[in-house]
Amino acid sequence: MQSQNPLIADFVKLANSAAGTLAGMTREARESARERAKEAFGGMDFVSREEFDAVKAMASKAREECDKLAERIAALEAKQG
């Protein structure tokens, strides 16, 4: 048998409303923080790991080619002089 006490019914309604409001505020705060983070980090130039690895490989290959060319130049200069 349920209680028909209006005071308890009002308290339950108030608690349900407060829980819904709190959940909405939490969701809103989370979305707001996410948007602020996107704005803050959006202006920065970040690269993906794949892009970084590709450029790193290109730089390594360029360094190797540069070293080989430096050796060739040194050998040619040694021949001439």
Backbone as JSON, one array per atom type, in Angstrom:
{
  "sequence": "MQSQNPLIADFVKLANSAAGTLAGMTREARESARERAKEAFGGMDFVSREEFDAVKAMASKAREECDKLAERIAALEAKQG",
  "N": [[0.84, -1.17, 0.0], [0.67, 2.15, -0.96], [1.87, 5.26, 0.27], [-0.07, 8.15, 0.62], [0.78, 10.61, 1.27], [1.04, 13.99, 0.78], [3.26, 15.59, 1.26], [5.48, 13.88, 1.14], [5.23, 13.03, -1.52], [5.64, 15.47, -2.84], [8.27, 15.95, -2.06], [9.58, 13.8, -3.34], [9.08, 14.45, -6.01], [10.54, 16.85, -6.12], [13.13, 15.9, -5.62], [13.51, 14.27, -7.88], [13.39, 16.21, -9.88], [15.6, 17.77, -9.18], [17.66, 15.92, -9.59], [17.48, 15.53, -12.35], [18.03, 18.14, -13.22], [20.65, 18.43, -12.26], [21.94, 16.46, -13.75], [21.63, 17.55, -16.3], [23.08, 19.94, -16.0], [25.62, 18.9, -15.57], [26.11, 17.64, -18.02], [26.04, 19.87, -19.69], [28.22, 21.37, -18.67], [30.32, 19.63, -19.28], [30.22, 19.62, -22.1], [30.76, 22.32, -22.56], [33.36, 22.56, -21.53], [34.67, 20.86, -23.27], [34.36, 22.24, -25.69], [35.81, 24.58, -25.09], [38.37, 23.48, -24.83], [38.77, 22.55, -27.43], [38.86, 25.0, -28.79], [41.12, 26.14, -27.59], [43.21, 24.35, -28.25], [42.89, 24.27, -30.93], [44.15, 26.32, -32.34], [46.75, 25.61, -32.29], [49.43, 23.96, -34.0], [49.29, 20.81, -34.47], [50.54, 17.6, -35.35], [49.78, 14.42, -36.78], [50.75, 11.16, -35.62], [51.49, 9.5, -37.72], [52.11, 11.33, -39.76], [54.3, 12.6, -38.56], [56.12, 10.45, -38.36], [56.5, 9.91, -41.08], [57.74, 12.28, -42.02], [60.0, 12.2, -40.44], [61.27, 9.93, -41.46], [61.79, 10.83, -44.06], [63.57, 12.93, -43.5], [65.68, 11.51, -42.38], [66.52, 9.99, -44.56], [67.29, 12.07, -46.27], [69.43, 13.1, -44.79], [71.23, 10.94, -44.92], [71.73, 10.91, -47.71], [72.92, 13.41, -47.95], [75.23, 13.04, -46.42], [76.51, 11.11, -48.01], [76.93, 12.61, -50.35], [78.65, 14.56, -49.32], [80.87, 12.99, -48.76], [81.54, 12.22, -51.37], [82.2, 14.72, -52.46], [84.4, 15.37, -50.89], [86.12, 13.35, -51.72], [86.44, 13.97, -54.44], [87.64, 16.5, -54.2], [89.99, 15.75, -52.99], [91.17, 14.31, -55.04], [91.65, 16.32, -56.89], [93.24, 18.17, -55.56]],
  "CA": [[0.0, 0.0, 0.0], [1.46, 3.35, -1.08], [1.49, 6.39, 1.11], [-0.63, 9.25, -0.15], [1.18, 11.83, 1.95], [1.44, 14.97, -0.24], [4.59, 16.1, 1.57], [6.44, 12.92, 0.59], [5.11, 13.09, -2.97], [6.31, 16.7, -3.28], [9.71, 15.76, -1.87], [10.04, 12.9, -4.39], [9.1, 15.25, -7.25], [11.65, 17.79, -6.01], [14.37, 15.13, -5.76], [13.61, 13.88, -9.28], [13.7, 17.42, -10.65], [16.98, 18.14, -8.86], [18.54, 14.95, -10.25], [17.45, 15.86, -13.78], [18.75, 19.41, -13.39], [22.06, 18.17, -12.03], [22.44, 15.73, -14.91], [21.7, 18.51, -17.4], [24.19, 20.85, -15.73], [26.86, 18.14, -15.78], [26.26, 17.47, -19.47], [26.34, 21.2, -20.24], [29.58, 21.71, -18.26], [31.22, 18.78, -20.04], [30.24, 20.13, -23.48], [31.43, 23.62, -22.54], [34.79, 22.31, -21.35], [35.16, 20.26, -24.51], [34.45, 23.32, -26.68], [36.94, 25.44, -24.73], [39.6, 22.76, -25.15], [38.92, 22.58, -28.89], [39.28, 26.35, -29.16], [42.49, 26.37, -27.11], [44.15, 23.52, -28.98], [42.65, 24.41, -32.36], [45.11, 27.24, -32.93], [48.09, 25.01, -32.3], [49.66, 23.09, -35.14], [49.68, 19.47, -34.09], [50.57, 16.65, -36.45], [49.5, 13.05, -36.36], [51.94, 10.31, -35.47], [51.86, 9.01, -39.04], [52.79, 12.43, -40.45], [55.61, 12.78, -37.92], [57.0, 9.34, -38.75], [56.83, 10.07, -42.5], [58.72, 13.36, -42.14], [61.23, 11.72, -39.81], [61.92, 9.03, -42.41], [62.31, 11.66, -45.14], [64.73, 13.66, -42.99], [66.76, 10.53, -42.21], [67.01, 9.67, -45.91], [67.99, 13.26, -46.76], [70.71, 13.18, -44.08], [72.1, 9.92, -45.5], [72.15, 11.38, -49.03], [73.82, 14.54, -47.73], [76.51, 12.48, -45.99], [77.13, 10.48, -49.19], [77.41, 13.68, -51.22], [79.8, 15.18, -48.66], [81.99, 12.07, -48.97], [81.93, 12.32, -52.78], [82.87, 16.02, -52.65], [85.72, 15.25, -50.26], [86.96, 12.48, -52.58], [86.77, 14.74, -55.63], [88.6, 17.55, -53.83], [91.27, 15.09, -52.71], [91.73, 13.98, -56.34], [92.12, 17.54, -57.57], [94.27, 18.92, -54.87]],
  "C": [[0.89, 1.25, 0.0], [0.92, 4.44, -0.17], [0.98, 7.51, 0.22], [-0.3, 10.59, 0.51], [1.68, 12.83, 0.91], [2.84, 15.53, 0.01], [5.66, 15.19, 0.99], [6.41, 12.94, -0.93], [5.81, 14.33, -3.52], [7.82, 16.57, -3.15], [10.3, 14.86, -2.96], [10.11, 13.64, -5.72], [10.28, 16.21, -7.26], [12.98, 17.07, -6.22], [14.57, 14.7, -7.21], [13.98, 15.07, -10.16], [15.15, 17.84, -10.42], [17.96, 17.21, -9.56], [18.6, 15.24, -11.75], [18.21, 17.14, -14.07], [20.24, 19.21, -13.24], [22.67, 17.43, -13.22], [22.59, 16.66, -16.11], [22.86, 19.48, -17.22], [25.53, 20.15, -15.97], [27.14, 17.99, -17.26], [26.67, 18.8, -20.12], [27.78, 21.63, -19.9], [30.6, 20.91, -19.06], [31.35, 19.28, -21.48], [30.98, 21.46, -23.55], [32.94, 23.45, -22.41], [35.4, 21.74, -22.62], [35.32, 21.33, -25.6], [35.62, 24.25, -26.37], [38.27, 24.78, -25.06], [39.83, 22.75, -26.65], [39.4, 23.94, -29.36], [40.74, 26.59, -28.77], [43.5, 25.6, -27.94], [43.99, 23.67, -30.49], [43.65, 25.32, -33.04], [46.51, 26.68, -33.01], [48.22, 24.06, -33.48], [50.19, 21.75, -34.66], [49.67, 18.59, -35.33], [50.26, 15.26, -35.91], [50.8, 12.27, -36.27], [52.43, 9.82, -36.83], [52.61, 10.09, -39.83], [54.19, 12.65, -39.89], [56.58, 11.7, -38.36], [57.43, 9.47, -40.21], [57.89, 11.15, -42.69], [60.05, 12.95, -41.52], [62.0, 10.8, -40.75], [62.52, 9.82, -43.58], [63.57, 12.4, -44.71], [65.93, 12.72, -42.83], [67.37, 10.18, -43.57], [67.79, 10.85, -46.48], [69.36, 13.39, -46.09], [71.69, 12.16, -44.65], [72.63, 10.35, -46.86], [73.14, 12.53, -48.9], [75.21, 14.03, -47.3], [77.25, 11.83, -47.15], [77.7, 11.54, -50.12], [78.63, 14.38, -50.62], [81.04, 14.31, -48.84], [82.48, 12.15, -50.41], [82.68, 13.62, -53.04], [84.28, 15.96, -52.06], [86.65, 14.41, -51.13], [87.36, 13.24, -53.83], [87.79, 15.84, -55.33], [89.98, 16.95, -53.55], [91.96, 14.71, -54.02], [92.35, 15.2, -57.01], [93.29, 18.17, -56.84], [95.22, 18.06, -54.18]]
}
